[in-house]
């Protein structure tokens, strides 16, 4: 009997990053005496009165986050920076577990940072890597309350690249944004700006840096991810200024990658020039470390189109 219970506990823990909740133990019909015995024998490590860890299993950020979610109660879900790290949103790393719970419910919270909400419908929650987490759209809304406007905007763009639609975000903002809530105004403006037909989010961090540089310098941002060529399609370019017949390619590759692919780049540039385009290539170093040179060259290229 004891062996069967241990096997059942191990099966649950194997699917939950080495963790088992008190609710899981209750469902397995484990008595208080049996739980206490396993703690004393070193077969269960108590992280909180509601979460237990199987000794010897790897300690990971995902385990710590799931422990905080279980500890928070049945409505707990990962959110904000911890949720963004779980979604692999660039620019966010695992740190202190952050958990969102429904206000007024039976929730606790000793292992993470708890925030409350009055509205957490099932379609705002999903499972990722075995951990309950807010959807990408709800994640962007939650980040808006704590992050800088530009950081929130970049998170929205990355979420779009992962499959979130602007309609998804609009639904969340429409349901939750209210006067006085931090980030509500920013999220409304971000949704409105992206609701225009044809909007394409930057495909990389370098594209986002280039866009921000153009905005700061008062230069047009151009059209992102445009299919370019002449009679035949040549490729999709990072940024295009069709009226100026100017294309900007942004190269974030490492030095050895540039060397290996230089011939392909020259061939591609030749095809684009033959089709009537001018091509500028900017590296990460130019955009990030020498922005004044990047702005000067882009300005000259746009002026010369006249």
Buried (B, 14 or more C-beta within 10 A) or exposed (E): EEEEBBEBBBEBBEEBBBBBBBEBBEEBEBEEEBBEBBEEEEBBBBBBEBBBBBEEBEEEBBBBBBBBBBBBBEBBBBBBBBBBBBBEBEBBEBBEBBBBBBEEEEBBBBBBBBBBBEEBEEEBBBEBBEBBBBBBBBBBBBBBBBBEBEBBBBBBBBBBBEEBEBEBBBBBBEEBBEEEEEBBBBBBEBBEEBEEEEEBBBBBBBBBBBBBBBEEBEBEBBBBBBEBBEEEEBEEBBBBBEEBBBBBBBBBBEEEEEEEEEEEBEEBBEBBEEBEBBBBBBBBEBBBEBBEEBBEBBEEBBEEEE
